[in-house]
């Protein structure tokens, strides 16, 4: 199915797919982020690869995004980005985690790098027994609390004390201590390995003996499955398909490129995530296959 409809020869009209590009809803913001911004970051990749300052750096401030901002005088659009993250959740079916993790068995959750509450909003509605802590940078927390207070359907959650907003710089500080779950959705893939390890080490400092870390990200699979290497219960395509489902994994590989263009980071394999976890004193205990994304549970090693 194409993105436009040819109504007469060489005359095209929008269809339900292309109308998303004009929409001001969350999915439209996500589409615009890629069509307007990410495409510009991709457009300067070659220039970054021959630039002495950018070419050999793995630092986040040497990503193609930064190069494009300098070249074109672009500015961050925080509100549009927050709404794009809500749209991303819809596109990638991120709400599946609400149905496939045993939330009834826990009582407290810290959403680390929560943004304006993309995850905590539906979580609070579906599991009213949970006490949820949103943690992100001070400016983001102010925006989040304001957004919640304007939303009549969730204001009650604030008033009865089930929801709190506590500023944090997760590269410098540990989150609120002693909670059951520390949840990171699309956080670690934003950061190179050194920073990702630092984030997990800071969370490890806050964990109690029964706490667990949930990493919710896309997971890369190799096109060649090595003999004797287990898949930890994850889906593997039947022959003659490639073990990584080939074109069926398009979203994961597209997101991997986006992470490079935007943050000098990447999507990781399960083995790479285990290495980062181990460096932070954590061990992988369970994996939930949510198709486009994976939920990985880590506990204290």
Secondary structure, DSSP 8 states (H G I E B T S, - for coil): --SEEEEETTEEEE-TTTHHHH--SHHHHHHHIIIIIIHHHHHTHHHHHT-TTTTT---GGGSHHHHHHHHHT----HHHHHHHHHHHHHHTTGGGHHHHS-GGG-SEEEEET-TTTHHHHHHHHH-TT-EEEEEE-HHHHHHHHHHHHH-HHHHHHHHTTSEEEEE--TTTS--STT-SEEEEES-GGGS-HHHHHHHHHHHHHH--TT-EEEEEE-EE--SS--TT---TT-----TTS-TT-GGGGHHHHHHHHHHHHHHS---EEHHHHHHHHHHTTEEEEEEEE-SSSEEEEEEE-
